[in-house]
Amino acid sequence: MEQPHTTPPLKAILTRGVAEVLPATDSLEKLMTERKIRVYLGIDPTGSLLTLGHSVVLRKLQQFAELGHEVILLIGSGTVRIGDPTGKDSTRPELTDEQIKENFKTWKEQASKVLDFSKIEIRYNGDWLDKLNYADMVKLMAKTTVQQLMERDMFQERLKAGKPIHGHEIIYPLLQGYDSVVMDVDLEIGGTDQTFNMLMGRTLQKQYNNKEKWVLSTPLINGTDGRKMSKSYGNFIALIDEPIDMYGKLMSVADEMIIEYFDVLTNLETSEISKMEEAIANGENPMTFKKKLAFTITEMYSSAEDAEIAAKHFEDTVQNKQIPEEIPEISLAESRTIFDAVKACLPEESNSQIRRLIEQGAVEFYYGDTSQLSTKPTDINETMQITNDSHDLTTIRIGKRKFFKVIL
């Protein structure tokens, strides 16, 4: 779990790192001053890693737990079988029971970097969704219309593009909304991409339980390439990334994202963030603040010592272009292609990704004196001749942070 910090006041919890509260912030604040509420966040285990993107909503959930409210982290063991179509221009592939079980394995351990599970209950919506019978489903589907379900942006985009929309995708919002009914919640938290689904839960909560339900959405953050942070884009920063990797990835985010990252991903005082924003606007070098951001977040998920090591590693290898003393060793045959050499360094990487790395100039070869950069090959089929002389290939560098010592 993150390092302890002072719980923000209620008004700050309902505004900082919040995109919208529906139907209104004031009414939710009033309710929370009158009694403890039941709040939940649902996550479908579509992948095995939790990212800084996930941490935005996880941090918000933890804030409600620290105030003493009844907090639930709902694992979508039932809804994951469908897969939320949000933001997708095609149907999600169906996950097998084995894949779902594998994705479950390390989730709690990862989420514990943000959540205090002594204050948070874990539930699984498969416990009730898997038990719905024919009559239950008919009753549930009668609560809305096809026109309402088809209002989702991604469905409209697929219709215009002539792409298919499957029946199970249409009912996903109903199943997520039914979670609110079963758990009888007062509030649901989720990213802005979940607003449609969360409002469906608000509708069903009124119809089934004659009860008000609030919706709090958090902003989606961009990843290292400026697009929405997503595992499918490969632009994510995982909560369990090694400190050196986390620090380096954070240093690669766009300058325009520094302030937003501080605001939604850290506990830094808003007054201090405002001063940094003003300094950047007045022409101060953003690199200074990006280093502070990278150190702050790396420290949160590891330690101050790890963050210091990562900062020095970045300065040495990226800024000063030095080669680290301790790097993995690989053995290469006497003659092989550039593709083969990089594959030997990254055996678990896909062939297509290795091809992209080479063709985009992300691979560098050092020969003889490793202080001299020799080549940046871009032809995956180029053959390397490796000989024992002063011009031996000694080191392969992939991207900005990965180095491999070549053993002949």
RODO-2510 file (C-alpha; in nm, 4 decimals, decimal comma):
residues 408
     n   res          X          Y          Z
     1     m     0,0000     0,0000     0,0000
     2     e     0,1080     0,3608    -0,0575
     3     q     0,2914     0,5460     0,2150
     4     p     0,0527     0,6833     0,4829
     5     h    -0,0794     1,0311     0,4278
     6     t    -0,3385     1,2642     0,5718
     7     t    -0,6889     1,1964     0,4436
     8     p    -0,8070     1,4924     0,2342
     9     p    -1,1209     1,6751     0,3481
    10     l    -1,4507     1,5578     0,2031
    11     k    -1,4838     1,8465    -0,0423
    12     a    -1,1366     1,7723    -0,1828
    13     i    -1,2209     1,4019    -0,2189
    14     l    -1,5279     1,4933    -0,4222
    15     t    -1,3406     1,7368    -0,6481
    16     r    -0,9696     1,6552    -0,6866
    17     g    -0,9149     1,3827    -0,9443
    18     v    -1,2881     1,3847    -1,0191
    19     a    -1,4363     1,4444    -1,3626
    20     e    -1,8044     1,4520    -1,2647
    21     v    -2,0491     1,3627    -0,9877
    22     l    -2,4054     1,2768    -1,0877
    23     p    -2,6688     1,3862    -1,0146
    24     a    -2,4798     1,6504    -0,8117
    25     t    -2,1759     1,6923    -0,5875
    26     d    -2,3624     1,8921    -0,3235
    27     s    -2,6261     1,6260    -0,2617
    28     l    -2,3634     1,3507    -0,2315
    29     e    -2,1599     1,5625     0,0096
    30     k    -2,4709     1,6253     0,2189
    31     l    -2,5499     1,2523     0,2330
    32     m    -2,1947     1,1689     0,3385
    33     t    -2,2098     1,4161     0,6271
    34     e    -2,5339     1,2575     0,7498
    35     r    -2,4357     0,8879     0,7404
    36     k    -2,1881     0,6323     0,6164
    37     i    -2,2532     0,5269     0,2583
    38     r    -2,1910     0,2065     0,0631
    39     v    -1,9592     0,2682    -0,2327
    40     y    -1,8037     0,0351    -0,4865
    41     l    -1,5634     0,0149    -0,7766
    42     g    -1,5895    -0,2680    -1,0261
    43     i    -1,2941    -0,4004    -1,2262
    44     d    -1,3044    -0,6740    -1,4883
    45     p    -0,9887    -0,8901    -1,4891
    46     t    -0,9295    -0,8672    -1,8653
    47     g    -0,5527    -0,8598    -1,8088
    48     s    -0,3021    -0,9583    -1,5431
    49     l    -0,1529    -0,6142    -1,4739
    50     l    -0,2863    -0,3103    -1,2916
    51     t    -0,1529     0,0222    -1,4190
    52     l    -0,1261     0,3834    -1,3063
    53     g    -0,4481     0,4303    -1,5034
    54     h    -0,6201     0,1888    -1,2662
    55     s    -0,4634     0,3664    -0,9700
    56     v    -0,6701     0,6809    -1,0329
    57     v    -0,9937     0,5046    -0,9341
    58     l    -0,8239     0,2809    -0,6768
    59     r    -0,6857     0,5861    -0,4969
    60     k    -1,0298     0,7453    -0,4971
    61     l    -1,1838     0,4282    -0,3536
    62     q    -0,9211     0,4215    -0,0780
    63     q    -1,0071     0,7789     0,0199
    64     f    -1,3662     0,6740     0,0910
    65     a    -1,2363     0,3800     0,2972
    66     e    -1,0190     0,6155     0,5026
    67     l    -1,3292     0,8197     0,5848
    68     g    -1,4866     0,5070     0,7308
    69     h    -1,7479     0,4398     0,4617
    70     e    -1,8463     0,0868     0,3572
    71     v    -1,6219     0,0224     0,0586
    72     i    -1,6355    -0,2677    -0,1896
    73     l    -1,3913    -0,3644    -0,4620
    74     l    -1,6002    -0,5716    -0,7009
    75     i    -1,4162    -0,8170    -0,9232
    76     g    -1,6131    -0,8712    -1,2430
    77     s    -1,5865    -1,2489    -1,2479
    78     g    -1,9250    -1,2597    -1,4228
    79     t    -1,9126    -0,9549    -1,6499
    80     v    -1,5597    -1,0379    -1,7673
    81     r    -1,7069    -1,3283    -1,9624
    82     i    -1,8661    -1,0675    -2,1894
    83     g    -1,6050    -0,7944    -2,1719
    84     d    -1,7063    -0,4306    -2,1539
    85     p    -1,7238    -0,2970    -2,5127
    86     t    -1,6358     0,0545    -2,3897
    87     g    -1,3918     0,2226    -2,6265
    88     k    -1,3735    -0,0833    -2,8504
    89     d    -1,4445    -0,0715    -3,2237
    90     s    -1,4715    -0,4504    -3,2321
    91     t    -1,5972    -0,7304    -3,0101
    92     r    -1,3653    -0,8315    -2,7269
    93     p    -1,2348    -1,1880    -2,7513
    94     e    -1,4057    -1,4224    -2,5049
    95     l    -1,1854    -1,5197    -2,2113
    96     t    -1,1566    -1,8804    -2,1012
    97     d    -1,1987    -1,9845    -1,7374
    98     e    -0,8233    -2,0510    -1,7282
    99     q    -0,7428    -1,6994    -1,8526
   100     i    -0,9798    -1,5420    -1,5988
   101     k    -0,8263    -1,7476    -1,3173
   102     e    -0,4736    -1,6507    -1,4269
   103     n    -0,5655    -1,2810    -1,4361
   104     f    -0,7037    -1,3076    -1,0818
   105     k    -0,3825    -1,4414    -0,9314
   106     t    -0,1866    -1,1265    -0,8571
   107     w    -0,4632    -0,8639    -0,8601
   108     k    -0,5013    -0,8307    -0,4849
   109     e    -0,1256    -0,8122    -0,4355
   110     q    -0,1006    -0,5365    -0,6969
   111     a    -0,4052    -0,3468    -0,5695
   112     s    -0,2569    -0,3620    -0,2178
   113     k    -0,0044    -0,1043    -0,3330
   114     v    -0,2980     0,1395    -0,3205
   115     l    -0,5760    -0,0228    -0,1176
   116     d    -0,5869    -0,1171     0,2499
   117     f    -0,7886    -0,4377     0,2396
   118     s    -0,8438    -0,4312     0,6145
   119     k    -1,0910    -0,1519     0,5326
   120     i    -1,2216    -0,2826     0,2005
   121     e    -1,4401    -0,5807     0,1139
   122     i    -1,3785    -0,7852    -0,2003
   123     r    -1,6789    -0,9279    -0,3814
   124     y    -1,7279    -1,1142    -0,7117
   125     n    -2,0259    -1,0439    -0,9353
   126     g    -2,0156    -1,3957    -1,0757
   127     d    -2,1668    -1,4979    -0,7408
   128     w    -2,5016    -1,3542    -0,8516
   129     l    -2,4769    -1,3067    -1,2290
   130     d    -2,4004    -1,6744    -1,2853
   131     k    -2,7225    -1,7611    -1,0974
   132     l    -2,9589    -1,5445    -1,3044
   133     n    -3,2259    -1,7626    -1,4665
   134     y    -3,4363    -1,7031    -1,7768
   135     a    -3,7088    -1,5166    -1,5858
   136     d    -3,4499    -1,2966    -1,4137
   137     m    -3,2915    -1,1997    -1,7461
   138     v    -3,6268    -1,1179    -1,9051
   139     k    -3,7166    -0,8985    -1,6070
   140     l    -3,3793    -0,7255    -1,6241
   141     m    -3,3954    -0,6617    -1,9988
   142     a    -3,7470    -0,5228    -1,9635
   143     k    -3,6098    -0,2362    -1,7527
   144     t    -3,4753    -0,0503    -2,0571
   145     t    -3,5116    -0,0248    -2,4336
   146     v    -3,2887    -0,1239    -2,7223
   147     q    -3,2787     0,2426    -2,8261
   148     q    -3,1374     0,3393    -2,4851
   149     l    -2,8748     0,0670    -2,4944
   150     m    -2,7718     0,1637    -2,8462
   151     e    -2,7017     0,5234    -2,7448
   152     r    -2,3452     0,4298    -2,6508
   153     d    -2,0953     0,6130    -2,8683
   154     m    -1,8968     0,3065    -2,9669
   155     f    -2,2117     0,1310    -3,0900
   156     q    -2,3056     0,4300    -3,3036
   157     e    -1,9538     0,4359    -3,4467
   158     r    -1,9705     0,0665    -3,5307
   159     l    -2,3077     0,1105    -3,7002
   160     k    -2,1691     0,3904    -3,9176
   161     a    -1,8664     0,1767    -4,0049
   162     g    -2,0833    -0,1256    -4,0833
   163     k    -1,9201    -0,3305    -3,8058
   164     p    -2,1115    -0,5923    -3,6059
   165     i    -2,2621    -0,5385    -3,2608
   166     h    -2,3346    -0,8625    -3,0796
   167     g    -2,6267    -0,9176    -2,8449
   168     h    -2,4123    -0,9996    -2,5425
   169     e    -2,2359    -0,6623    -2,5777
   170     i    -2,5666    -0,4756    -2,5656
   171     i    -2,6664    -0,6308    -2,2329
   172     y    -2,3307    -0,5575    -2,0647
   173     p    -2,4515    -0,2251    -1,9131
   174     l    -2,7554    -0,4039    -1,7700
   175     l    -2,5402    -0,6657    -1,6002
   176     q    -2,3063    -0,4024    -1,4572
   177     g    -2,6070    -0,1995    -1,3479
   178     y    -2,7522    -0,5057    -1,1756
   179     d    -2,4457    -0,5097    -0,9483
   180     s    -2,5721    -0,1863    -0,7899
   181     v    -2,9082    -0,3484    -0,7233
   182     v    -2,7678    -0,6621    -0,5596
   183     m    -2,5199    -0,4737    -0,3410
   184     d    -2,7735    -0,1923    -0,2790
   185     v    -2,5066     0,0788    -0,3108
   186     d    -2,5255     0,4544    -0,2682
   187     l    -2,2331     0,5382    -0,4949
   188     e    -2,0344     0,3838    -0,7788
   189     i    -1,6881     0,5003    -0,8810
   190     g    -1,5369     0,4513    -1,2248
   191     g    -1,3534     0,6158    -1,5114
   192     t    -1,5317     0,8504    -1,7499
   193     d    -1,5507     0,5628    -1,9985
   194     q    -1,7829     0,3898    -1,7504
   195     t    -2,0364     0,6736    -1,7132
   196     f    -2,2970     0,5084    -1,9372
   197     n    -2,2741     0,1785    -1,7461
   198     m    -2,2777     0,3479    -1,4063
   199     l    -2,5858     0,5513    -1,4966
   200     m    -2,7576     0,2286    -1,5980
   201     g    -2,6969     0,1115    -1,2408
   202     r    -2,8524     0,4353    -1,1172
   203     t    -3,1616     0,3650    -1,3282
   204     l    -3,1919     0,0043    -1,2097
   205     q    -3,1360     0,0989    -0,8458
   206     k    -3,4383     0,3301    -0,8673
   207     q    -3,6530     0,0705    -1,0405
   208     y    -3,5644    -0,2297    -0,8242
   209     n    -3,4980    -0,0704    -0,4847
   210     n    -3,6609     0,2725    -0,5180
   211     k    -3,3320     0,4201    -0,4041
   212     e    -3,1038     0,7016    -0,5180
   213     k    -2,7580     0,6169    -0,6429
   214     w    -2,4753     0,8605    -0,7174
   215     v    -2,2072     0,8226    -0,9822
   216     l    -1,8540     0,9587    -0,9467
   217     s    -1,6312     0,9455    -1,2552
   218     t    -1,2563     0,9953    -1,2598
   219     p    -1,0542     1,1206    -1,5577
   220     l    -0,8707     0,8833    -1,7888
   221     i    -0,4997     0,9534    -1,8106
   222     n    -0,2837     0,9261    -2,1201
   223     g     0,0049     0,6844    -2,1423
   224     t     0,3656     0,7309    -2,2435
   225     d     0,2764     0,7907    -2,6091
   226     g     0,0043     1,0492    -2,5475
   227     r    -0,2853     0,8094    -2,6110
   228     k    -0,5199     0,6745    -2,3427
   229     m    -0,3164     0,4504    -2,1112
   230     s    -0,3969     0,0967    -2,2195
   231     k    -0,2314    -0,2426    -2,2087
   232     s    -0,3392    -0,2975    -2,5695
   233     y    -0,1405     0,0108    -2,6757
   234     g     0,1651    -0,0935    -2,4759
   235     n     0,1915     0,2618    -2,3385
   236     f     0,1130     0,1769    -1,9775
   237     i     0,3079     0,1996    -1,6521
   238     a     0,2337    -0,0999    -1,4300
   239     l     0,2054    -0,0722    -1,0523
   240     i     0,4580    -0,3556    -1,0217
   241     d     0,7083    -0,2232    -1,2756
   242     e     1,0673    -0,2342    -1,1561
   243     p     1,1648     0,1080    -1,0136
   244     i     1,4131     0,1767    -1,2945
   245     d     1,1485     0,0984    -1,5565
   246     m     0,8781     0,2991    -1,3779
   247     y     1,1034     0,6032    -1,3409
   248     g     1,2164     0,5817    -1,7028
   249     k     0,8635     0,5458    -1,8371
   250     l     0,7478     0,8446    -1,6328
   251     m     1,0330     1,0506    -1,7766
   252     s     0,9004     0,9718    -2,1255
   253     v     0,5528     1,1191    -2,0740
   254     a     0,4703     1,4467    -2,2490
   255     d     0,5468     1,7712    -2,0666
   256     e     0,1787     1,8643    -2,0938
   257     m     0,0889     1,5683    -1,8697
   258     i     0,3143     1,6557    -1,5732
   259     i     0,0593     1,8612    -1,3803
   260     e    -0,2281     1,6195    -1,4435
   261     y    -0,0137     1,3267    -1,3259
   262     f     0,0754     1,5147    -1,0064
   263     d    -0,2915     1,5974    -0,9503
   264     v    -0,4487     1,2530    -0,9970
   265     l    -0,1604     1,0162    -0,9172
   266     t     0,0098     1,1716    -0,6134
   267     n    -0,0695     1,3146    -0,2704
   268     l     0,1243     1,6348    -0,3313
   269     e    -0,0527     1,9435    -0,1963
   270     t    -0,2540     2,1298    -0,4593
   271     s    -0,0824     2,4547    -0,3641
   272     e     0,2559     2,3061    -0,4561
   273     i     0,1181     2,1672    -0,7823
   274     s    -0,0188     2,5115    -0,8699
   275     k     0,3237     2,6670    -0,8134
   276     m     0,4823     2,4153    -1,0517
   277     e     0,2134     2,4793    -1,3115
   278     e     0,2799     2,8527    -1,2880
   279     a     0,6565     2,8002    -1,3133
   280     i     0,6205     2,5897    -1,6293
   281     a     0,3873     2,8520    -1,7797
   282     n     0,6536     3,1160    -1,7059
   283     g     0,9153     2,9234    -1,9026
   284     e     1,0933     2,7153    -1,6385
   285     n     1,2330     2,3879    -1,7757
   286     p     0,9649     2,1127    -1,7358
   287     m     1,2435     1,8532    -1,6961
   288     t     1,2953     1,9639    -1,3354
   289     f     0,9329     1,8907    -1,2475
   290     k     0,9181     1,5725    -1,4519
   291     k     1,2097     1,4349    -1,2493
   292     k     1,0227     1,5251    -0,9312
   293     l     0,7130     1,3486    -1,0673
   294     a     0,9068     1,0350    -1,1630
   295     f     1,0787     1,0251    -0,8222
   296     t     0,7522     1,0854    -0,6314
   297     i     0,5558     0,8093    -0,8034
   298     t     0,8447     0,5607    -0,8046
   299     e     0,8890     0,6197    -0,4315
   300     m     0,5154     0,5648    -0,3722
   301     y     0,5232     0,2178    -0,5256
   302     s     0,8734     0,1141    -0,4110
   303     s     1,0891     0,3182    -0,1716
   304     a     1,2941     0,6364    -0,1520
   305     e     1,6121     0,4317    -0,1930
   306     d     1,4764     0,2603    -0,5064
   307     a     1,3676     0,5965    -0,6474
   308     e     1,7164     0,7409    -0,5905
   309     i     1,8786     0,4453    -0,7668
   310     a     1,6329     0,4782    -1,0556
   311     a     1,6969     0,8525    -1,0850
   312     k     2,0746     0,7981    -1,1004
   313     h     2,0312     0,5173    -1,3541
   314     f     1,8242     0,7472    -1,5746
   315     e     2,0795     1,0269    -1,5489
   316     d     2,3687     0,7928    -1,6301
   317     t     2,2134     0,5904    -1,9116
   318     v     1,9744     0,8313    -2,0785
   319     q     2,1122     1,1776    -2,0134
   320     n     2,4837     1,0922    -2,0060
   321     k     2,4545     0,7876    -2,2348
   322     q     2,6642     0,5653    -2,0108
   323     i     2,6346     0,1893    -2,0104
   324     p     2,5486     0,0373    -1,6691
   325     e     2,8082    -0,1884    -1,5122
   326     e     2,5651    -0,4674    -1,4251
   327     i     2,3527    -0,5730    -1,7222
   328     p     2,2114    -0,9075    -1,8442
   329     e     2,4380    -1,1216    -2,0597
   330     i     2,3356    -1,2924    -2,3833
   331     s     2,5229    -1,5387    -2,6017
   332     l     2,5101    -1,5035    -2,9800
   333     a     2,6093    -1,7486    -3,2521
   334     e     2,8888    -1,6492    -3,4894
   335     s     2,6515    -1,5436    -3,7644
   336     r     2,2931    -1,4365    -3,7252
   337     t     2,0532    -1,1629    -3,8291
   338     i     1,9783    -0,8390    -3,6461
   339     f     1,6316    -0,9808    -3,5733
   340     d     1,7827    -1,2936    -3,4150
   341     a     2,0104    -1,0852    -3,1929
   342     v     1,7265    -0,8705    -3,0606
   343     k     1,5052    -1,1773    -3,0141
   344     a     1,7824    -1,3297    -2,8016
   345     c     1,7663    -1,0201    -2,5806
   346     l     1,3875    -1,0170    -2,5596
   347     p     1,2736    -1,3808    -2,5967
   348     e     0,9247    -1,3127    -2,4581
   349     e     0,8578    -1,0177    -2,6911
   350     s     0,6404    -1,0771    -2,9977
   351     n     0,8068    -1,0973    -3,3387
   352     s     0,6030    -0,8039    -3,4648
   353     q     0,7143    -0,5838    -3,1724
   354     i     1,0799    -0,6778    -3,2285
   355     r     1,0417    -0,5904    -3,5947
   356     r     0,8961    -0,2507    -3,5008
   357     l     1,1769    -0,1787    -3,2528
   358     i     1,4416    -0,2434    -3,5175
   359     e     1,2682    -0,0630    -3,8020
   360     q     1,1970     0,2411    -3,5812
   361     g     1,5637     0,2766    -3,4844
   362     a     1,5138     0,1778    -3,1211
   363     v     1,8027    -0,0726    -3,1298
   364     e     2,1641     0,0393    -3,0942
   365     f     2,4858    -0,1647    -3,1237
   366     y     2,8106    -0,0800    -2,9450
   367     y     3,1417    -0,2196    -3,0741
   368     g     3,4832    -0,2408    -2,9117
   369     d     3,5089     0,0681    -2,6917
   370     t     3,1538     0,0821    -2,5562
   371     s     3,1748     0,4585    -2,5188
   372     q     3,1414     0,4824    -2,8968
   373     l     2,8018     0,4215    -3,0560
   374     s     2,8571     0,2407    -3,3828
   375     t     2,5306     0,1557    -3,5553
   376     k     2,1517     0,1750    -3,5384
   377     p     2,0442    -0,1049    -3,7740
   378     t     1,6980    -0,0869    -3,9283
   379     d     1,7060    -0,3941    -4,1542
   380     i     1,5763    -0,6952    -3,9616
   381     n     1,7356    -0,9369    -4,2119
   382     e     2,0834    -0,7874    -4,2026
   383     t     2,3397    -1,0544    -4,1149
   384     m     2,5991    -0,9837    -3,8448
   385     q     2,9472    -1,1313    -3,8574
   386     i     3,0772    -1,1691    -3,5020
   387     t     3,4534    -1,2080    -3,4697
   388     n     3,7037    -1,1917    -3,1858
   389     d     3,8867    -0,8674    -3,2590
   390     s     3,8829    -0,5038    -3,1518
   391     h     3,5603    -0,4447    -3,3412
   392     d     3,3544    -0,7061    -3,1599
   393     l     2,9920    -0,6312    -3,0825
   394     t     3,0018    -0,5799    -2,7060
   395     t     2,6646    -0,4329    -2,6067
   396     i     2,3119    -0,4097    -2,7434
   397     r     2,0887    -0,1289    -2,6279
   398     i     1,7105    -0,1522    -2,6837
   399     g     1,5105     0,1622    -2,6250
   400     k     1,6524     0,4016    -2,3687
   401     r     1,6845     0,1727    -2,0669
   402     k     1,7524    -0,1881    -2,1714
   403     f     2,1161    -0,2972    -2,2128
   404     f     2,2570    -0,6426    -2,2876
   405     k     2,6201    -0,7541    -2,2730
   406     v     2,7160    -0,9769    -2,5653
   407     i     2,9132    -1,2906    -2,4795
   408     l     3,0934    -1,4519    -2,7725
***
